[in-house]
Amino acid sequence: MNVVKTPIIKIGNSRGIRIPKLLIDQVGLGNEVEIAVQRDQLVIRPTSRPRYGWDEQFRAMARRGDDRLLDEPAATHWDLSEWKW
């Protein structure tokens, strides 16, 4: 585990730290992070990116012809009796 000491600097009414590039690269931090308090520690981690990479996965599915419905569409009572074209 890398341990680095760094000063806390004043930024307006807040405080900040500089994170060395080596550590940023090691954990894959981008332009935004999540900061959490766990016990007596601040935990800084990359923001979660829901659906990251889905676009490429969908393209790969289309190339394989695997982007189709598994079941045939089935008409419901509403479709048959209430839907008006």
C-alpha positions as CSV (number, residue, x, y, z in Angstrom):
1,M,0.0,0.0,0.0
2,N,1.4,3.4,-1.0
3,V,1.3,6.0,1.8
4,V,1.9,9.6,0.9
5,K,1.8,12.6,3.3
6,T,0.4,15.8,1.8
7,P,-0.7,19.1,3.4
8,I,-4.3,20.1,3.7
9,I,-4.7,23.5,1.9
10,K,-7.3,26.2,2.4
11,I,-9.7,26.8,-0.5
12,G,-12.1,29.5,0.5
13,N,-14.1,28.2,3.5
14,S,-13.2,24.6,2.5
15,R,-10.0,22.5,2.6
16,G,-8.4,20.4,-0.1
17,I,-5.6,18.0,-0.7
18,R,-3.5,17.3,-3.8
19,I,-3.5,13.7,-4.8
20,P,-0.3,12.6,-6.6
21,K,-0.7,11.4,-10.2
22,L,0.7,8.0,-9.3
23,L,-2.1,7.3,-6.9
24,I,-4.8,8.7,-9.3
25,D,-3.5,6.4,-12.0
26,Q,-3.4,3.4,-9.6
27,V,-7.1,3.6,-8.7
28,G,-8.4,5.1,-11.9
29,L,-9.8,8.4,-10.6
30,G,-11.4,10.6,-13.2
31,N,-12.6,14.2,-13.0
32,E,-15.2,13.3,-10.3
33,V,-14.9,11.2,-7.1
34,E,-17.1,10.0,-4.3
35,I,-16.0,10.8,-0.8
36,A,-17.4,8.8,2.2
37,V,-16.7,8.7,5.9
38,Q,-16.0,5.2,7.2
39,R,-15.3,5.0,10.9
40,D,-12.5,7.6,11.3
41,Q,-11.4,7.7,7.7
42,L,-12.2,9.5,4.5
43,V,-12.6,7.1,1.6
44,I,-12.1,8.6,-1.9
45,R,-13.1,6.4,-4.8
46,P,-14.0,6.8,-8.5
47,T,-17.6,7.6,-9.1
48,S,-19.7,4.7,-10.2
49,R,-20.6,4.7,-13.8
50,P,-23.8,2.8,-14.2
51,R,-24.2,1.4,-17.7
52,Y,-20.6,2.1,-18.5
53,G,-19.6,0.1,-21.6
54,W,-23.2,-0.9,-22.5
55,D,-23.1,0.9,-25.8
56,E,-20.2,-1.2,-27.0
57,Q,-21.8,-4.4,-25.7
58,F,-25.0,-3.6,-27.5
59,R,-23.1,-3.1,-30.7
60,A,-21.3,-6.4,-30.2
61,M,-24.6,-8.1,-29.7
62,A,-25.9,-6.6,-32.9
63,R,-22.9,-7.8,-34.8
64,R,-23.5,-11.4,-33.5
65,G,-27.2,-11.2,-34.3
66,D,-27.9,-11.6,-30.6
67,D,-30.0,-8.5,-30.2
68,R,-33.5,-9.9,-30.7
69,L,-36.3,-10.7,-28.4
70,L,-36.2,-14.2,-26.8
71,D,-39.9,-14.6,-26.8
72,E,-42.4,-13.8,-29.5
73,P,-44.6,-10.8,-28.7
74,A,-48.0,-11.9,-27.3
75,A,-51.1,-9.8,-27.5
76,T,-52.8,-9.0,-24.3
77,H,-56.5,-8.5,-23.5
78,W,-55.9,-4.8,-23.6
79,D,-54.2,-5.0,-27.0
80,L,-57.1,-7.0,-28.5
81,S,-60.1,-5.2,-26.9
82,E,-59.1,-1.6,-25.9
83,W,-56.3,-0.4,-28.2
84,K,-57.6,1.8,-31.0
85,W,-55.6,2.4,-34.1
